[in-house]
């Protein structure tokens, strides 16, 4: 491709709204352009990379026995109502609209409902199972805060696959095939990733893994063992700590005036106590019912674990107005003592070991001292906090450390959640109808491109791995006006293409410095410079990743490149 007529608008300056390196470089190198917040066009250079990532995904899915198809983006409300997700799917993130007949639809964020309805109508015998179907298609999410370029967008390219089995043993086999296929995909892409135990969220089901690329700008925190292969998302990692009560004698509860003292830090300073002796209370609304969660003052409450314990569809932190209505006080002064009878209390295991703690008094500007769980309030105990660095690893090997991660893939065991809701059954070998057992598997194709850039760049620009590089080589004549350089460059362009080498030919009438800066920014694996020794048939070869340079005769060039 000749660069003079190629849509490749590079930028010298860093865009002001680009916070992370992948976003900056994808804009500067001419891969993408923003239409509105969270919505991007992939320009020709970016599209070539996207297609190469897509092809690797396709090859591994096909090798795992999955069948490619395509489903509609527009999905009717009725399907989502059958599954129960029309109102609960990550509230506010589904893009919805009405047609001219006032019928409601959604732009698909995922396709469990659609694929289940298809299988329901066309798969009716155990003889046709197992089966895995997939597509590579644009998805839509009305993100509250689109950011990080294509890493957190409102429109993105995704590969989603769905497996169908006769039983859970079959699901285990299908799940492992997809797990292995994902491992192959991200290994081929050269990404530094880990598969971590995760939460299924709005997808439902159980047993799920996220494939996380380790990165300093990741939006998720991975908890991993320093002595084993254990890894889990912080929101799901189990806490395996034995808490022992102190030998301190329990005292009688006392009310303490705490004017305008609300936060844990303020209460700790006011009472001259360590945060570990304080009780942090948070009011949640779980499926429209109030639930009080209590954790130790130095711990972070985990609403995902609470949701799993309650087996609730939606668990959200109560608003200030809801808190005042239910507990009669604003947040900052709520606590587990003397709460209304319709408020169920759950407490983390660490809370149950506290002796003579401090908690809100459910009264403005007041706290209780000498609060003792089991004596002053009762609660259902469980694991309701985030794991912390230094905690024992849940597998009993080593201690926990943290690392940020970018989610590029997610695999779920859905079970019969959707097949039962939409009536997708098969007839077994005895002619009895059984619900199909399902799995769901997603890869963020456009997110993977950004993750690759995050991992492969230097101070000058992108450094593309060969497997996804938009072109194989960057051919640059130093001075296109000089006949020997232009003629040799033209000849090389034709001969390299004939050998199946994809060439970006910088035939622009630009200064050498501009061409070389653009070449480093774009980041193709190899740069071929045609300069002053063109009449001798000698060119300069530069490897983008190592920076190594050498002069070579054109007769030996192809052998060096392949």
VOGU-3710 file (C-alpha; in Angstrom, 3 decimals, decimal comma):
1> xxxxxxxxxx> 0,000/0,000/0,000  1,344/3,408/-0,988  1,270/5,774/1,953  0,632/8,884/-0,173  -2,940/7,696/-0,857  -3,512/5,710/2,343  -5,834/7,099/5,033  -3,213/7,266/7,774  -3,544/10,575/9,667  -0,767/10,571/12,276
11> xxxxxxxxxx> -0,655/13,126/15,089  2,392/14,742/16,676  0,703/15,893/19,883  -0,929/13,731/22,533  -4,728/14,240/22,493  -5,826/15,988/25,684  -8,635/13,529/26,428  -6,488/10,393/26,061  -5,449/9,246/29,545  -3,756/5,927/28,813
21> xxxxxxxxxx> -0,986/4,980/26,427  -3,022/2,665/24,204  -5,626/5,388/23,636  -2,939/7,992/22,902  -1,009/5,801/20,484  -4,049/4,429/18,666  -5,125/8,022/17,996  -1,655/9,316/17,165  -0,775/6,387/14,885  -4,006/6,791/12,922
31> xxxxxxxxxx> -5,705/3,552/13,987  -8,917/5,090/15,325  -10,930/8,297/15,422  -13,664/9,201/17,909  -17,198/10,017/16,799  -18,613/10,665/20,270  -17,486/9,552/23,724  -17,023/5,791/23,705  -17,710/5,362/19,970  -14,811/4,961/17,538
41> xxxxxxxxxx> -14,153/4,378/13,869  -11,342/1,993/13,042  -9,374/3,549/10,178  -7,643/1,308/7,583  -4,520/0,688/9,700  -6,538/-0,143/12,804  -8,974/-2,254/10,813  -6,129/-4,426/9,508  -4,991/-5,100/13,087  -8,548/-5,781/14,209
51> xxxxxxxxxx> -9,024/-8,281/11,387  -5,807/-10,105/12,296  -6,888/-10,454/15,928  -10,313/-11,552/14,729  -8,745/-14,201/12,484  -6,715/-15,696/15,332  -9,882/-15,888/17,418  -11,731/-17,503/14,520  -9,005/-20,090/13,922  -8,958/-21,193/17,559
61> xxxxxxxxxx> -12,741/-21,317/17,794  -12,959/-23,410/14,631  -10,213/-25,704/15,919  -12,263/-26,243/19,088  -15,212/-27,402/16,999  -17,331/-24,244/17,251  -19,511/-23,170/14,325  -19,594/-19,545/13,171  -22,850/-17,722/12,506  -24,219/-14,195/12,816
71> xxxxxxxxxx> -27,203/-12,935/14,805  -29,111/-9,641/14,673  -27,993/-6,642/16,670  -31,591/-5,573/17,315  -33,258/-7,710/19,975  -36,934/-7,595/21,041  -37,872/-6,761/24,601  -39,975/-9,930/24,852  -36,934/-12,242/24,782  -35,260/-10,338/27,609
81> xxxxxxxxxx> -38,464/-10,370/29,628  -38,575/-14,158/29,326  -35,094/-14,430/30,817  -35,895/-11,823/33,479  -33,064/-9,525/32,411  -34,965/-6,644/30,813  -34,993/-4,783/34,132  -31,958/-6,305/35,833  -29,228/-6,312/33,173  -26,607/-4,025/34,745
91> xxxxxxxxxx> -29,136/-1,284/35,297  -28,977/1,557/32,800  -26,349/0,015/30,525  -28,679/-1,480/27,924  -29,336/0,747/24,900  -33,055/0,635/24,237  -35,387/2,171/21,658  -38,881/1,937/20,197  -39,786/1,404/16,567  -42,534/3,233/14,668
101> xxxxxxxxxx> -45,058/0,750/16,056  -44,031/1,615/19,626  -42,497/-1,837/20,126  -39,464/-1,909/22,429  -36,063/-3,247/21,418  -32,462/-3,262/22,631  -29,148/-3,011/20,822  -27,577/-6,295/21,906  -24,976/-6,141/24,681  -24,866/-9,955/24,515
111> xxxxxxxxxx> -26,866/-12,721/22,826  -27,879/-15,412/25,342  -31,570/-14,804/24,771  -31,364/-14,752/20,980  -29,227/-17,867/20,632  -31,391/-19,771/23,117  -34,516/-18,927/21,126  -32,828/-20,181/17,941  -31,725/-23,450/19,517  -35,134/-23,871/21,122
121> xxxxxxxxxx> -36,760/-23,974/17,693  -34,168/-26,047/15,846  -32,454/-28,436/18,305  -34,845/-30,998/19,767  -32,857/-34,229/20,150  -29,876/-35,375/22,174  -28,416/-36,696/18,893  -27,643/-33,098/17,820  -25,779/-32,285/21,018  -23,217/-31,171/22,087
131> xxxxxxxxxx> -22,921/-28,073/19,920  -21,066/-24,747/20,201  -22,040/-21,718/18,106  -20,246/-18,379/17,874  -20,252/-15,026/16,163  -17,981/-11,982/15,873  -20,190/-8,919/16,058  -20,577/-5,380/17,373  -22,033/-5,065/20,870  -23,476/-2,022/22,637
141> xxxxxxxxxx> -23,383/-0,829/26,245  -24,461/2,600/27,437  -21,438/3,072/29,680  -21,855/5,744/32,335  -18,250/6,794/31,896  -16,664/5,726/28,615  -12,888/6,000/28,919  -9,521/4,547/27,958  -10,421/4,610/24,259  -11,676/1,250/22,999
151> xxxxxxxxxx> -10,980/-0,384/26,363  -14,190/1,025/27,828  -16,450/1,977/24,949  -20,157/2,060/24,223  -19,736/0,160/20,953  -17,194/-2,629/20,592  -16,357/-5,752/18,604  -16,831/-8,989/20,490  -16,647/-12,711/19,833  -19,417/-14,445/21,741
161> xxxxxxxxxx> -19,910/-18,211/21,779  -22,537/-20,462/23,342  -22,292/-24,171/24,103  -25,225/-26,579/24,372  -25,011/-29,923/26,160  -27,275/-32,625/27,498  -25,887/-32,507/31,045  -23,423/-30,754/33,335  -20,665/-33,274/32,668  -20,924/-32,308/29,020
171> xxxxxxxxxx> -20,843/-28,625/29,979  -17,600/-29,231/31,853  -16,068/-30,637/28,659  -17,324/-27,746/26,499  -16,163/-25,220/29,074  -12,670/-26,707/29,137  -12,489/-26,618/25,344  -13,315/-22,922/25,339  -10,933/-22,278/28,241  -8,147/-23,958/26,267
181> xxxxxxxxxx> -9,090/-22,098/23,080  -8,921/-18,773/24,931  -5,551/-19,701/26,372  -4,352/-20,395/22,827  -5,754/-17,097/21,509  -4,097/-14,889/24,100  -0,855/-16,863/23,934  -0,731/-16,383/20,164  -1,387/-12,662/20,642  1,673/-12,535/22,895
191> xxxxxxxxxx> -0,230/-11,141/25,861  0,876/-11,477/29,473  -2,371/-12,826/30,898  -3,841/-14,913/33,668  -7,150/-16,743/33,916  -8,767/-15,752/37,202  -11,828/-16,926/39,114  -14,506/-14,286/38,676  -18,117/-13,265/39,258  -20,766/-14,081/36,661
201> xxxxxxxxxx> -22,601/-10,793/37,243  -25,685/-10,201/35,099  -24,896/-13,306/33,050  -25,993/-15,631/35,816  -24,811/-19,202/36,287  -21,737/-20,282/38,210  -18,125/-21,284/37,647  -16,571/-18,525/35,602  -13,107/-17,285/34,687  -11,899/-13,942/33,410
211> xxxxxxxxxx> -8,858/-13,759/31,166  -6,960/-10,735/32,401  -3,999/-8,997/30,764  -1,712/-7,766/33,527  -1,439/-3,998/33,174  -0,950/-0,956/35,372  -4,050/0,687/33,868  -6,373/-2,272/34,332  -9,820/-1,523/35,765  -9,956/-4,793/37,691
221> xxxxxxxxxx> -7,752/-5,931/40,565  -6,419/-9,477/40,515  -5,623/-11,209/43,790  -2,965/-13,873/43,288  -0,785/-16,107/45,443  2,952/-15,510/45,593  3,534/-19,276/45,911  0,924/-20,958/43,690  -1,122/-20,463/40,534  -4,183/-19,220/42,450
231> xxxxxxxxxx> -5,679/-16,076/40,916  -9,094/-14,489/41,318  -10,814/-11,192/40,778  -10,723/-9,243/44,044  -14,517/-9,080/44,083  -14,824/-12,875/44,267  -11,634/-14,050/46,024  -12,491/-15,907/49,234  -10,998/-14,749/52,513  -9,536/-17,631/54,485
241> xxxxxxxxxx> -8,558/-16,083/57,834  -9,152/-17,453/61,331  -10,032/-14,598/63,675  -9,469/-14,953/67,402  -11,284/-12,811/69,955  -9,124/-10,875/72,364  -9,145/-11,801/76,039  -10,575/-8,363/76,876  -13,683/-8,511/79,080  -16,848/-7,331/77,279
251> xxxxxxxxxx> -18,188/-4,046/78,682  -21,625/-2,506/78,737  -22,649/-0,570/75,677  -22,426/3,219/75,995  -23,648/6,026/73,760  -20,989/8,537/72,726  -21,627/12,017/71,289  -19,758/12,326/67,981  -20,752/15,663/66,424  -20,150/15,628/62,667
261> xxxxxxxxxx> -17,868/12,579/62,979  -18,886/10,241/60,158  -16,068/8,455/58,373  -14,050/5,556/59,756  -10,939/7,762/59,813  -12,791/10,483/61,724  -14,279/8,023/64,232  -10,893/6,345/64,761  -9,245/9,705/65,444  -12,095/10,921/67,675
271> xxxxxxxxxx> -12,138/7,770/69,828  -8,364/7,219/69,667  -8,942/3,694/68,406  -7,538/1,572/65,611  -9,863/1,139/62,633  -9,790/-2,632/63,194  -11,898/-2,139/66,356  -14,607/-0,186/64,532  -17,723/-1,559/62,861  -18,484/-0,203/59,404
281> xxxxxxxxxx> -22,180/-0,545/58,552  -23,666/-0,149/55,086  -27,302/-0,365/54,093  -28,052/-2,207/50,837  -31,290/-2,788/48,956  -31,413/-6,397/47,801  -34,311/-7,120/45,446  -36,187/-4,213/47,061  -35,532/-5,428/50,626  -33,221/-3,647/53,139
291> xxxxxxxxxx> -30,097/-5,490/54,259  -27,467/-4,153/56,663  -23,912/-5,323/56,024  -21,285/-4,898/58,753  -17,537/-5,196/58,178  -14,488/-4,239/60,203  -13,431/-0,614/59,906  -10,161/-1,451/58,122  -11,870/-3,746/55,587  -13,800/-3,052/52,381
301> xxxxxxxxxx> -17,352/-4,400/52,125  -17,994/-6,775/49,215  -21,509/-6,468/47,814  -20,861/-9,246/45,236  -20,402/-11,798/48,023  -23,519/-10,452/49,719  -25,443/-10,829/46,464  -24,332/-14,452/46,137  -25,279/-15,225/49,740  -28,728/-13,695/49,248
311> xxxxxxxxxx> -29,073/-15,247/45,774  -30,417/-11,850/44,766  -30,792/-10,437/41,270  -29,924/-6,856/42,249  -27,994/-5,556/45,261  -27,366/-1,807/45,390  -26,128/0,569/48,079  -29,056/2,450/49,569  -29,339/6,137/48,720  -29,168/8,765/51,470
321> xxxxxxxxxx> -32,932/9,168/51,177  -33,549/5,424/51,508  -31,211/5,244/54,503  -33,061/8,045/56,298  -36,423/6,468/55,511  -35,440/2,970/56,713  -33,055/3,714/59,601  -34,055/7,287/60,436  -30,521/8,622/60,108  -28,044/9,682/57,453
331> xxxxxxxxxx> -25,074/7,491/56,423  -22,102/7,923/58,731  -24,052/7,189/61,873  -25,763/3,891/61,031  -24,991/0,729/62,955  -26,266/-2,773/63,764  -27,769/-2,011/67,206  -31,517/-1,441/67,507  -32,304/-1,613/63,793  -35,895/-2,151/62,579
341> xxxxxxxxxx> -37,016/-5,773/62,616  -37,454/-5,915/58,849  -33,757/-5,132/58,292  -31,719/-8,336/58,144  -28,112/-8,010/59,381  -25,119/-9,772/57,830  -21,639/-9,452/59,308  -18,211/-10,437/58,094  -16,398/-13,100/60,128  -13,885/-10,482/61,292
351> xxxxxxxxxx> -16,691/-8,453/62,883  -17,804/-11,384/65,027  -14,375/-11,458/66,680  -14,489/-7,799/67,792  -14,726/-7,096/71,520  -15,910/-3,689/72,766  -16,079/-2,145/69,329  -17,490/1,173/68,128  -20,474/1,455/65,784  -22,978/4,038/64,629
361> xxxxxxxxxx> -25,941/4,554/66,995  -28,538/5,129/64,249  -28,797/8,626/65,625  -27,305/11,816/64,206  -23,990/12,801/65,812  -23,872/9,667/67,979  -22,012/6,333/68,117  -22,034/3,383/70,490  -18,932/2,259/72,353  -18,411/-1,259/73,710
371> xxxxxxxxxx> -20,489/-2,928/71,009  -20,195/-6,712/71,189  -21,562/-8,939/68,410  -23,863/-11,679/69,695  -24,657/-9,630/72,798  -25,726/-6,246/71,440  -26,876/-7,435/68,019  -27,251/-10,684/66,113  -26,173/-11,246/62,553  -25,602/-13,971/60,019
381> xxxxxxxxxx> -21,839/-14,310/59,724  -19,993/-14,949/56,484  -17,235/-13,839/54,151  -18,349/-10,349/53,126  -15,156/-8,367/52,656  -12,583/-7,856/49,940  -9,447/-9,896/50,265  -6,345/-7,811/51,072  -2,671/-8,027/50,224  -0,939/-10,099/52,877
391> xxxxxxxxxx> -3,987/-12,288/53,569  -3,399/-16,043/53,295  -4,093/-17,406/49,825  -7,452/-19,246/49,750  -5,711/-22,381/48,458  -3,492/-22,439/51,562  -0,303/-21,741/49,612  1,472/-18,438/50,150  0,039/-14,986/50,679  -2,035/-12,683/48,492
401> xxxxxxxxxx> -0,594/-9,993/46,260  -2,437/-7,589/43,937  -2,050/-6,758/40,258  -4,202/-4,662/37,956  -5,698/-6,336/34,920  -7,543/-5,616/31,660  -10,332/-8,105/31,014  -10,096/-9,438/27,449  -12,116/-12,643/27,814  -14,713/-14,260/30,063
411> xxxxxxxxxx> -16,092/-17,818/30,159  -19,291/-18,792/32,015  -21,107/-21,960/32,962  -24,706/-20,860/32,576  -26,354/-24,197/33,332  -30,090/-24,144/32,596  -30,788/-20,488/33,517  -31,732/-19,455/29,974  -32,957/-22,760/28,584  -35,510/-23,104/31,385
421> xxxxxxxxxx> -36,616/-19,472/31,080  -37,101/-19,687/27,306  -38,222/-23,311/27,157  -35,232/-24,725/25,252  -35,407/-28,493/25,753  -34,222/-31,636/24,016  -35,565/-35,193/24,024  -33,210/-37,666/25,695  -32,711/-41,284/24,603  -35,864/-42,210/26,517
431> xxxxxxxxxx> -37,971/-39,558/24,786  -38,167/-37,346/27,872  -37,835/-33,559/27,571  -34,849/-32,074/29,430  -33,537/-28,489/29,591  -30,423/-27,884/27,514  -27,332/-27,117/29,603  -25,508/-24,002/28,383  -22,223/-22,138/28,557  -21,336/-18,637/27,358
441> xxxxxxxxxx> -17,912/-17,394/26,240  -16,831/-13,886/25,222  -13,668/-12,244/23,877  -13,338/-8,483/23,512  -11,699/-8,306/20,091  -11,317/-4,513/20,009  -10,254/-4,507/23,667  -7,569/-7,047/22,800  -6,101/-4,619/20,242  -5,786/-1,921/22,928
451> xxxxxxxxxx> -4,294/-4,441/25,367  -1,680/-5,394/22,772  -0,717/-1,726/22,366  -0,537/-1,292/26,157  1,967/-4,135/26,330  3,923/-3,314/23,166  5,158/0,253/22,921  8,118/2,452/23,768  8,718/6,211/23,988  8,554/6,511/20,196
461> xxxxxxxxxx> 5,362/4,636/19,473  3,788/1,212/18,989  5,924/-1,918/18,612  3,637/-4,404/16,851  4,135/-8,133/17,385  4,547/-9,695/13,953  1,413/-11,821/14,302  -0,934/-8,790/14,381  1,135/-6,097/12,661  -0,955/-4,270/10,030
471> xxxxxxxxxx> 1,918/-4,576/7,523  5,048/-6,695/7,528  7,507/-3,980/6,524  7,710/-0,212/6,162  9,557/0,744/2,951  11,010/4,259/3,065  13,011/5,998/0,330  14,889/8,850/1,992  14,363/11,165/-0,982  11,647/10,110/-3,398
481> xxxxxxxxxx> 12,788/12,798/-5,864  16,103/11,060/-6,475  15,736/8,618/-9,363  17,962/5,786/-7,987  16,113/5,750/-4,656  12,651/5,958/-6,204  13,407/3,304/-8,825  14,856/0,853/-6,277  12,002/1,496/-3,863  9,435/0,956/-6,638
491> xxxxxxxxxx> 11,163/-2,287/-7,622  11,311/-3,539/-4,030  7,659/-2,666/-3,486  6,628/-4,855/-6,414  8,995/-7,750/-5,684  8,191/-7,924/-1,961  4,454/-7,928/-2,644  4,956/-10,694/-5,190  6,597/-12,745/-2,438  3,535/-12,316/-0,219
501> xxxxxxxxxx> 5,126/-9,678/2,029  2,672/-6,934/3,003  4,376/-3,578/2,444  3,534/-0,029/3,510  5,447/2,109/0,997  6,118/5,671/2,192  6,204/7,372/-1,194  5,338/10,770/0,249  7,417/13,832/-0,556  8,227/14,440/3,117
511> xxxxxxxxxx> 11,435/15,138/4,999  13,313/12,006/6,168  12,797/12,990/9,817  9,026/13,086/9,356  9,023/9,692/7,664  11,179/8,074/10,339  9,104/9,520/13,179  5,932/8,232/11,564  7,553/4,839/11,056  8,459/4,574/14,750
521> xxxxxxxxxx> 4,976/5,759/15,751  3,205/3,247/13,501  5,574/0,529/14,706  5,812/-2,061/11,922  8,272/-4,882/12,740  10,802/-4,000/10,025  11,830/-0,736/8,359  13,630/-0,832/4,993  15,353/2,447/4,199  16,447/3,161/0,631
531> xxxxxxxxxx> 19,141/5,820/0,804  22,442/6,968/-0,629  23,629/3,434/-1,547  20,585/2,736/-3,722  22,688/2,572/-6,900  24,695/-0,283/-5,283  21,524/-2,164/-4,421  22,232/-1,687/-0,698  19,436/-0,809/1,752  19,284/-0,359/5,505
541> xxxxxxxxxx> 17,241/-2,781/7,606  15,997/-1,749/11,072  14,148/-4,028/13,473  11,586/-1,982/15,392  11,607/-4,014/18,598  15,366/-4,301/19,164  16,464/-1,203/17,285  19,161/-3,249/15,540  20,240/-1,973/12,126  22,180/-3,521/9,259
551> xxxxxxxxxx> 22,951/-2,870/5,626  21,986/-5,598/3,194  21,922/-6,171/-0,543  18,458/-6,360/-2,060  19,211/-9,830/-3,433  19,389/-11,135/0,168  16,456/-9,127/1,469  13,597/-11,611/1,071  15,536/-14,410/2,738  16,207/-12,094/5,671
561> xx> 12,550/-11,141/6,054  10,825/-14,520/5,850
//
